[in-house]
Amino acid sequence: MKKTKIEYANYTINPLIGCRHGCSYCYGREMNKRFKWVKKWEEPVYQWNWIKKLKSIKNPSIIFMGSITDLFGNWLHITTIQNIIKEVSKYPQHKFLFLTKNPKRYEELEFPKHCWKGVTITSENEIKTNRILKNIDFISYEPLLK
């Protein structure tokens, strides 16, 4: 867990570190080069202590879940995602922000109302190809590529 400078969140918690999307502009991969959280960025590692970090947040907060990964990547077993959602459901005083490049996975899951589901859009083509679903709460444009 980290108190964050992200203007729309108070904290970031990363149950997983690493990602297999392979985006050329990946912020997380660049930060991993600096801080060496995991050996291979493309082999995400589950962080078992994330629940302890969540429990330590006492005041109602906005918590960005998975700021340096995609918790809804196809490589992650659905049970793992369900367990993360089950755990955050125990903390209705907080608002949890989830963000993915794979919003179809949201359709496989049930979220409590204090969870906001976001989608990352990187090109106009993704908007045109129906990547945005009805159950999305917010959109992140990062970066818009031609």
C-alpha positions as CSV (number, residue, x, y, z in Angstrom):
1,M,0.0,0.0,0.0
2,K,1.2,3.4,-0.8
3,K,-0.2,6.9,0.0
4,T,-0.4,8.2,-3.5
5,K,0.0,11.5,-5.4
6,I,-2.6,10.4,-7.9
7,E,-5.2,13.2,-7.6
8,Y,-8.2,10.9,-7.7
9,A,-7.1,8.3,-5.1
10,N,-5.8,8.4,-1.5
11,Y,-4.0,5.0,-1.7
12,T,-2.8,2.4,-4.1
13,I,-2.8,-1.3,-3.3
14,N,-1.3,-3.9,-5.6
15,P,-2.4,-7.5,-4.9
16,L,-0.4,-8.4,-8.0
17,I,2.8,-6.9,-9.4
18,G,3.7,-7.4,-13.1
19,C,1.7,-7.6,-16.3
20,R,1.6,-9.6,-19.5
21,H,0.0,-7.0,-21.8
22,G,3.5,-5.9,-23.1
23,C,2.5,-2.2,-23.7
24,S,5.4,-0.1,-25.0
25,Y,4.4,2.8,-22.7
26,C,4.0,0.8,-19.5
27,Y,4.5,2.9,-16.4
28,G,4.6,-0.1,-14.1
29,R,7.4,-1.8,-16.0
30,E,9.5,1.3,-15.9
31,M,8.9,1.7,-12.1
32,N,9.9,-2.0,-11.7
33,K,13.2,-1.4,-13.4
34,R,13.9,1.3,-10.8
35,F,12.5,-0.5,-7.7
36,K,13.0,-4.1,-8.7
37,W,9.7,-5.4,-7.1
38,V,9.7,-8.5,-9.3
39,K,12.4,-10.3,-11.3
40,K,10.4,-10.5,-14.6
41,W,7.7,-8.0,-15.2
42,E,6.0,-10.3,-17.7
43,E,5.5,-12.9,-14.9
44,P,3.1,-11.3,-12.4
45,V,3.6,-12.1,-8.7
46,Y,0.8,-12.2,-6.2
47,Q,1.5,-10.1,-3.1
48,W,0.1,-12.0,-0.1
49,N,0.4,-9.0,2.3
50,W,-2.0,-6.7,0.5
51,I,-4.9,-7.6,2.8
52,K,-2.9,-6.5,5.8
53,K,-2.2,-3.2,4.1
54,L,-5.9,-2.8,3.4
55,K,-6.8,-3.4,7.0
56,S,-4.4,-0.6,8.1
57,I,-6.4,2.1,6.3
58,K,-8.7,3.5,9.0
59,N,-10.3,6.6,7.5
60,P,-12.7,6.3,4.6
61,S,-10.6,6.5,1.5
62,I,-10.4,6.1,-2.3
63,I,-8.2,3.1,-3.1
64,F,-6.8,2.4,-6.5
65,M,-6.5,-1.4,-6.8
66,G,-3.8,-2.7,-9.1
67,S,-2.1,0.5,-10.2
68,I,0.9,-1.4,-11.6
69,T,-0.9,-4.4,-13.0
70,D,-4.1,-5.5,-14.7
71,L,-6.1,-7.4,-12.2
72,F,-8.4,-8.6,-15.0
73,G,-5.8,-9.9,-17.4
74,N,-6.7,-13.3,-19.0
75,W,-3.6,-14.8,-17.3
76,L,-5.2,-14.4,-13.8
77,H,-7.5,-17.1,-12.6
78,I,-11.1,-16.0,-12.0
79,T,-11.0,-17.3,-8.5
80,T,-8.1,-15.0,-7.6
81,I,-10.1,-12.0,-8.9
82,Q,-13.2,-13.2,-7.0
83,N,-11.2,-13.4,-3.8
84,I,-9.9,-9.9,-4.2
85,I,-13.4,-8.6,-4.7
86,K,-14.7,-10.6,-1.8
87,E,-12.0,-9.1,0.5
88,V,-12.7,-5.4,-0.6
89,S,-16.4,-6.0,-0.1
90,K,-15.7,-6.2,3.7
91,Y,-14.7,-2.5,3.6
92,P,-17.8,-0.5,2.4
93,Q,-16.4,2.7,4.0
94,H,-13.9,2.9,1.2
95,K,-14.3,3.3,-2.5
96,F,-12.3,1.0,-4.6
97,L,-11.2,1.8,-8.2
98,F,-10.4,-1.0,-10.6
99,L,-8.9,-0.4,-14.0
100,T,-8.4,-2.8,-16.9
101,K,-7.6,-3.1,-20.6
102,N,-9.8,-6.2,-20.5
103,P,-13.3,-5.1,-19.4
104,K,-15.0,-8.2,-20.7
105,R,-13.8,-9.9,-17.5
106,Y,-16.1,-7.6,-15.5
107,E,-19.0,-9.5,-17.0
108,E,-17.9,-12.7,-15.2
109,L,-18.0,-11.0,-11.8
110,E,-20.2,-9.3,-9.3
111,F,-19.0,-6.1,-7.6
112,P,-20.3,-4.4,-4.5
113,K,-21.6,-0.8,-5.1
114,H,-18.5,0.8,-3.5
115,C,-16.3,-0.7,-6.3
116,W,-15.9,1.4,-9.5
117,K,-15.0,-0.4,-12.7
118,G,-12.8,1.5,-15.2
119,V,-11.4,0.7,-18.6
120,T,-8.2,2.0,-20.2
121,I,-8.6,3.2,-23.8
122,T,-5.4,3.7,-25.8
123,S,-6.8,4.4,-29.3
124,E,-9.8,5.7,-31.1
125,N,-10.2,2.3,-32.6
126,E,-10.9,0.7,-29.2
127,I,-13.8,3.1,-28.7
128,K,-15.1,2.2,-32.2
129,T,-14.8,-1.5,-31.6
130,N,-17.3,-1.6,-28.7
131,R,-14.7,-2.0,-26.0
132,I,-16.7,0.2,-23.6
133,L,-19.4,-1.8,-21.9
134,K,-22.5,-0.5,-20.2
135,N,-21.3,-1.4,-16.7
136,I,-18.2,0.8,-16.8
137,D,-18.0,3.6,-14.2
138,F,-15.0,5.5,-15.6
139,I,-12.7,5.6,-18.6
140,S,-8.9,6.3,-18.5
141,Y,-7.2,7.5,-21.7
142,E,-3.6,6.6,-21.5
143,P,-1.9,7.4,-23.9
144,L,-4.0,7.9,-27.0
145,L,-2.0,6.3,-29.7
146,K,-2.7,6.7,-33.5
